[in-house]
Structures are given as C-alpha cells and as structure tokens.
Amino acid sequence: MVTLVAPQTQPGFIDRFLVSAEAYHIPVTILFNKMDLYEESDLNVVEEFIQIYQKAGYDCRKISASDPVSIEFLKNDIKGNKVMFGGHSGVGKSTLINALDPNLKLKTGEISIQHLSGQHTTTFAEMFELSSGGFVIDTPGIRAFGLIDFDKEDLSHYFPEMREILHECKFNNCQHINEPGCAVKKAVEDGKIHESRYASYISMMNSDEEETFRKDIYK
C-alpha cells in the first residue's frame, strides 16, 4: 500500500518491497490509497508512479478505504487466497481491512501532524478471515525495508523489466553498471526502463550489506 502524503512513500521503498516479493515469487498489486485526500498536484504524481510500475509489469489500483466502490475488486481478489497488506505506518492497512469486513473492527491510529506519519497500532502480523472469503494478513508499519538473503549478482533478476532483456547483454555476468554492450543501460537511455527504477537498482547494488541488506525496522 502506497500513499503520497501522510505518510509519503518513496519509490526506493516500493522498489525494495517489490524486489523482495520477486525473490520469493510473490505476486504484487500496488494499492495507491487515500485518493480522496489528494490535491491536483498529488494526483499527477500518482499517475506518474502508475506509469512507472505498470511499465514494469505491476498491477496498480487507485483506492480509498472510505469509498466502497473503489475497493470492491479486492474482495474478489482475496477470495480463496491469503493476502498480505504491507507498507508504512499510516497508509491505511487496518482501515482498509475494516472497510472490507466491518465486523473485524481492527484498531486504527491517527496521523502525527508533526511528522505526517502513522502512529503504530499493529505491533505484530496477524491473519484475519474475511466474511466475503479469503484471508488477509495485517502487518506492522515498516519504516525501512532491508533486502535479506540473496546475492547482489542476482538483483537484476528481481526487476521484471530488466529480467526480460538480460540475455541481450554482451556479457553473461553483466552487472549493468559500467560494462559495455549492456542492454539494461541501453533500455534506460531509450526510456524503456524508467530512470527511477534503475536508480533504485544502483542504490541497492551500492548498499552496505550489513547495514541495509539485512535490516528490517518496524515502526
């Protein structure tokens, strides 16, 4: 779940979440929540985000927990499945679950005006059965998202838009940084891979393993 204000979700956070899901073959839908609260400029940013992630192959949906019509599709998607909601504190995970099944009455928190971030109410992951069918897992708000237990050499395989063209690189062990004949860098130059996605890739490649790749901090 992603929000652009109160709190703001950065592309780097989204990309780390997606990489981890790709590593374990977990399908992801990106939910842009609180659409009813956004100014015109925010709506434009949402559309830019959607273009980036749809191009990468991800399903993106605009929702508001206060608008039953916008979340109705989730009941069908969840039915017969186990689905986890993840994101920062305050993005509306528990509120959305309550909207999907008011009988659950999960505790929700207020937004800190000073920091425009959520006050943590969920302190551990818990699974709930929806009356409409299926199960949802509510998780604690995540402040930072570390990458765990895979080699940096495999990182490009977890970016779907990169994975599709890796065979076109001149070298089999291309890391897509300084190597000649790199199909990934060419795709970035041609606009086929968005610059922000490539920037996230480079950031992850340059991250210190002990400090970033192995640290999950919950708020």
N, C-alpha and C positions, 0 to 999 in steps of 0.2 A: 504494500500500500504506500502510495506516494502523495505528499501534499507539498505545495509550493510556498505556503505561508502557514505559520502557527501549527506545526514547525515547518521549516524548509528542508526538503530532501534534495541533496546534491547528487548530480549524475554519478560521481565516483562511488557513492554509497550504493546506488542502484546497480551499477556495473559489478561491484564486488558480490552483491547478493545474487545476481544472475550467473556469474561465473561459478559460484558455489553450487547453485542449482544445476547448472550444466554438468558439473563434475560428477554429480550423482544421478544424472538423467531424470531430474525432476522438472516437469513442465511448469511454466510460469505464465500467469496473466498479471499484467501490471494494472493496478486499480488507481486511477487518479481521483482521490477523494476530495470532498468539500467543494465541489464545483459551484455550489450555491453561494460561496463566500468570496469568490474571486472578482477582482477588478478587471477591466478590459485588458490591461497590460499583462495580468496574470494569465488570462485566457489565451493570449498569444503565445506565452511561454509554454503552456500546456500543449498547444498544438505543435510547437517545435519539438518538445520531448516526444510526443507521439510519433512524429515523423521519423525521429532518430531510431526509436525502438521498434516501430513497425518495419522499417527498412532492415533491421537486424533480425526480424522474424518473430517478434513477440506480439501477442495479442494485447492490445491496450484498450481500456474501458474508462470512460468518464462517469463517475458516480457521485451521489450524495446520500448519506445514510438517512437524511430527512426526506428523501424522495423515493417512495416505494417503487415507482416505475423504473427508476434507474438501476435498481439492484435486483429486480425480479429475475433476471437471467441467471444470477448466482445460485438461486435455489435449484434450478435445473442442472447447473454445472456441478454443484456439490452433491446432488442426489446420487447415491451409490458409490460415493468416493470419500476419502479422507483428505481434507484440505487444510493447509496451514495459512494463517494470516500473519505476515511479518512486516516490520517497519519501525520507524522511530516512535517513541512515546508521544502520544497526542495526535497521531494520524487518524485515529478513529477505529481501531481494530475491534475493541469491545463494543463500541457504539454500533458498528455495522452488524456484529453478531446479534445484538439485541434487536436490531431492526429486522433481521432475518427471522428471528424467533423471539418475540417479546416475552415469552414465558421464562426465558433463561435469566433475565434481569441481572446481567453482569454489572459489576461496579465500574463506573467510568470516572475519569478525572477531569479537572479543569486545566486550561492552558495558562501557564505562567506569563503574565503580561510583560514582566521584566525581560524574560529570556525567549518569549514566544515559543516555548517548548512544553511538552506534556509533563504533567505530574504523574509519576508512575503509579498505576493502580494494579496492574497484573504483575506479580512477582515471580511466577513460575508458569511454565507451559501447561495448559490444561485442555483436554478434549471434551467437546460437547456434542451431543446428538441433536440435530435439528428436527423439529416436528415435520418439516417438509421432506425429510430424508437426508441421509448422509451425516458426516461428522466434520466439525471444524475445530481446529486447534488454535486457541488464543495464546499468544506468546508475549513475554515481557518486551517493552520498548527497547530497541537496540540503539545505543549511542554511536558505536563504531562497529564495523564488520570486518573481522580478520579472515584470511584465507588459510585453511588448515589442510595439511597432509597431502599436498601434491606438488610436483616439481614445476619450477618456473618454465622449464623447457616445454612443458605441455600446455602452458597457459593459453596460447593462441587457439588451441583446440576447443576451448570453452567460450570462444566468441563465434557464434554461428556464422556470421558474415565473413569472418576470416577463415574458418574451417572449410568453407566451400571452395576456397581458391588456394589453399596451402600447396596443393600439388603443382601449381603453376610457378612456384618459386624456383629459382635456379638451383638452390642448394636444399637438400633434404633436411638439413639441420638449421635452416634459416630461422633466426630469432626476430626478424622483421624490424631491425633497428638500424644497423649500418651496412648490411650485406647488399651487394649488387644483385640486380635481377630479382628483386623482391616483389612479388605480386601484391602483397598486402600494402606496402608503401605506395605502389602504383595505384591501387584502388582508392587509397586515401586522397592522393593527388587528383584523381578523377572524380571524386565526390561519391564514389560507390560505398565507401566506408566513412562514416561521419568522423570528423576530427576529434570530437569529444570522446568517442569510443576508443579511438587509437590513443588518445592522451591517457585514458584510464588504463589501457594495456601497458603503456610505457611506465606509468606510475606504479603499477603492480610489479612490473619487472624490476624496477629500481628499489622497491621496498625492502627494508631490512627484515629478514626472515623472522628473527626472534621478536622484533618489536611490532610487526604488522601482520605477518602471515599466520601467527599463532596466538592471536589475542581477540577475544570476543568480550566487549564491555557492555553490560546491561545497565540501563538507567532505571 
